[in-house]
Amino acid sequence: EITEICCLFYYLHEAFNPDLCCKRLQISENDRLITNTVQSKYGTCYGKCIINSWLDGVYIWKFKNRASSDRRTNGLNIGIDNAKGEHIDSWIQGKESGSYAYHPDGGTSYSKSEGDGSFPHFLHRKDGTIMMKLVLRKDLSTLSFQVEDGEEFVIYSNIERSESLSYRMAVTMYHEESFELAHFEISLR
């Protein structure tokens, strides 16, 4: 119980990490908003919270599209990556980076252990939302997403876990756009 309380205080404040963010991405609004300032260049920004893969828990991030208008946006990937944050100037695409990512505009997924999949598209409606949920349990570890108010869908059901492996939330952007981390919650039960 004491460990859980300590972990909750440690994880309480999730935001984008200025030390693990591509220089082409601007962070604002108390580190909760990222904006890509360069057209047609990949850049990744990682979260501040480190998720120990061996620690059971449920982690939920809710993101909000802060684009100035409704439009399709290519090049947005949302997921988890190794906590080292090694892909700042590139993208989280799974096979090469070891991440687990969802490309909502194309409805595809990328990971180091599974082939690309086909999932619901996110049409980038102004103020549209995407929820990402990471469940780490002894019997099953999953990464799922929910687009707008649609049905939650599991993209990965075999998230790698070990005592030496930690993850961070990561968002890759390609075009000039803005994305907000609107909410974060954690349950270690």
N, C-alpha and C positions, 0 to 999 in steps of 0.2 A: 504494500500500500504506500509506503514512503517513497519507493522508487517511482510509482505512478504519479504521485503528487509532484515530485521533482521534475519528472519528464514533462508533465503538463505545463509547468511554469517555464521550462526550457523551450518548449515548442509554441508557446502561446502567441507569439507575434511572428506571423509569416508575412513576408514582403519580398519584393525583388531586391537582389543583393548587388549594390553598386560595385563591389569588388569582383563580382563574377558576372559581368554584363559587357557585351560588345560596346565599344565606344560609339558606334553608329546609332545605338539605341539610347534615347534619353529617358531617365527615370524621374518621375515627379509625384506629387500628391502623396507625400510620406512613404515613398518607395512602393506605391501600390499601382502606379500607371507606367507602362512603357510605351514609347513611341519610336517607330523606325523613322529616321530622318533622311535616309538615302534610298532612292528607288532602285530596285533590282540588285540588292546585295543582302546575303544572309547574315544574320546576327542572332545570337542566343543570349538570353538572360536567365539566370538561375535564381531560385528562391534562397532565402536565408536559412530556413530550417533544414537540418540534416535528419533524414529518416534512416534509422538503423534497420537494415533489412531483417535482422534476426529478432527484432522486438515486435511482438504481436500488436496490432492496432489497426484502426481505420482512420484514414486521412482524407479529407474532402476539401477541394479547392473549387471555388466558383469564379469564373471569369466573365467579363462583360466586354462586348465589342464597343469601343468608343470612337468608331469612325464617324466622320461628319455626315455621311449619307449611307443609304442602303447600297451595297455593292458586293460583288463577288471578290474575294481576295485570295490569291494563290500564295503559297509559301508560308502559311501559318502552320506550325507543328506545336502540339501541346503534349507534355508527357513527363516522364521521370528519366533522369540520367545519373550516372555515377556522380557522387557528391564532390568529386574533385573539380568539376566544372571545366573539363578539357576542351569543350567545343564552342567556346565563346564566339569565335569568328567564323564558324561554320554552322551546321544545322544538326539537330538531333534526328537521326534517321535510322537508328537501330542497328542494322547489320554492321556498319562500320564503327559506330560510336558505343555500342553496348547499351543503348537506351531503349525505352519502350515509349513509342510516340504515336499520336493520332493526327492525321492531316485532315482537319474537318472540312475544308473546301472540296477536297477530292474524295472524301469518305474512305480514305485508305489508312492502313496502319503499317508501322515499321518497327521491327524489333530484331534483336540479334538471334533469337531462338525460333521465331515463327515467320512464315511467309507473309507477304502482304495480304491484307484482307479487304473486304468491301463492307462499308458501314454507312450509316446515315450521313448525309451531307449537311453542312452548316452554311446557309446562304448569306451569312454575315449581315443580317438585318441590323440596322443601327440599334444599339442597346440590346442586341441579342445576347444570350447567355449560353455558356457551356460549363457543365459540372464535370470534374474529374475526381474519381474515388479510387484510392489505393487501399486494398484490404490485405493485410499480412496476417495469416493464420498458419498454424502448424499443418492443418489438413489441406488448405487451399489458399493461394495468394493470387489476387486478381487486380487488374486495372480496368476500370469501366468509365464510361462517359455518358452524359445525358445532354442532348442538344435541345435548347429551349425547354418546353414542358413535355417533350417526347419521352418515350420509354428509355430507361437506362439499359445500355448494352455493354456487355463484357467483351473487351477486345483481347485481353491477355489473361490466361488462367494458369500461368506457370512462371510467375515472377521469381527470378533467381534470388536466393537468400543464403547468406553466410555471415559469420561473425565479422569477417573482414570487409564486408560490402555495405556501403551506405548510398542512399539516393538523395537527390534534390529535385524539386519541381523545376521544370525547364520549359521555356517558350521560345520558339524560333520564329522570326519574322523575316519576310523578304521584301515586301512593298512598304510604301509609306502608309502606316496605319497605327492605331493606338489600341491597346488592350489593357484592361484593368483587372487586377486581382481584387474581386469584390468581397470575398468571404473565404475564411479558412477555419476548419474545425478538426479536432482530433479526439479520438476515443481509444484509450489503451486497454480496453476490456475485450 
